[in-house]
C-alpha cells in the first residue's frame, strides 16, 4: 500500500530516513513550514527556509522516489516576534503561488496571544486569496482551549471547515474538530502527542472519515516511520484495509488535492538516480536506484 | 504568421492559452509592478503545465528560436520575461533576472537559465549563469549546461571549465554542452585529465565523453 505522510519536517532529517521511508511505502509527503527549534532573528532566514522547501528539499526527496509537497506560512510561535512577523507575512503572496505549495501552514495558536490571532486571521485571508486550504497547528499547552478558539475563529471568519486541517489532535480535541466539519490530523510520536495504540482506539471509535495520521518528525525525538508503523498497528487490530488506505493515503490526497496543485500522476515518480551518481548530490558512492 | 506567442498558445488548452495571452498583455504594459510580475511568474507553471514542446512546424522554423524539449512553463516564462524586460529600463534588467533566479523554485530557475540566450544584451546576466553551475540540483544544472548556447558564448574561461567538470561529476553527457569544442583550452584539458587520473586511481570508471575535451 502506498502511504502519505502529510506532516514531516524533512529539512531536519537524513538520507537514511528518506531511504527507510521509501522502503516502508511512503510515496508522498507534505513538509509544513514551521519553526526550527530556536528562534530566527531575520526575515531573510525565513525566505531561505521557504526556498529550501520548494527547491533543494524537493530535489532531495525525488531522488528517493518520494514526491515532496510543502505548506508555507508564518508559524504561530514566531508570529509573536515583531522583528520578523510583518516581514514574513509580506513574503507569503509570492511563495504561496509556487508549484507544490498545497496549503497555507502551519498557522494557528501556540501561546494564544493577540499577535497569534492577528497572524492567524491574516493568513486565512491569504488562503482565500490564493485558493488554498490551511494546515492548523494546535498548541501543546492548553490544547483543548486552543482547539476551541481555532474552531471559533474559523467560524467567525466564515472559513470553509472542509478547507481546514486541524493537527496534533488527542482524545479530547478530536470530537470537536470532527463536529466542526474540519479534517483532523494526529501526530504519532515516540513519547508525547499521540501513540499507535491510542490512535487505533480513536479509529475504532470514530472511523476513518476526515482522519489523518502523520509523524510530524523534525529535529526533536521523533520517528519518520510512524505512518507505516501506525498503518501496521491498524492492520494488527483488525481495522479493514480499505479504512487504512483511506486514512494513510486517500485523506491526505483529498485534503491537499483541494489546492489544485497535487497532481496524482506525479505522486509515484519513476526513480532514476543514475544521472546523479557520483555527482554533487545526496548520493555519495552508493549504487543508484533505477526503476524500470 | 507564426509568432513565439502563438507557438506556445497553439499547444495549450484554451483556458491556459487565454490566461497566457492576458498575462503577456499585462507584463508588456508599462508600469506593471515588479511584485505583480513575480507573483504571475511563480503561478505560471501550474497554469501552463510542464508538457514538453514538440517539434516546430515549417512556419515555426523561421522563428528567432524554437524551444524543442522545453516545458510549456519554461517557454511561457521566457516569453513573459522578454515582455517584462521590454517594458523596463535597461538598468533594471539585471536586478530582475537575479531576483527571479535567487527566489525561484527548481522550475523557475530552469526557466531563467533557458531564457538567458534569448534576452536582450544577455552578457549582462553572466553572474546568474555562473552561479547556476554551483547549484547541486541536476535539473537546474542541465538547464544552463545542456542545449543552451549561453555558456559557450558568454562564460569566462574559468567558469566554463567549472561547468564542464560539474557535468562530468554529475554524469551529464558532455555531448549536450553546446559549442564545447570551441571552448576547449589547455587548462580545460589539464583539468579533465586530472579528473580522469583521480577516477583511475580510485578504481572507478572514466566516462567515455572526456574524449570530447581531450580529443
Interface residues (C-beta under 8 A of the other chain):
Chain A: X47 X51 X54 X55 X56 X58 X59 X93 X94 X95 X97 X98 X99 X100 X260 X261 X274 X275 X276 X277 X278 X279 X280 X281
Chain B: X35 X38 X39 X42 X43 X45 X46 X103 X104 X105 X106 X107 X108 X109 X136 X137 X138 X139 X166 X169 X170 X171 X172 X204
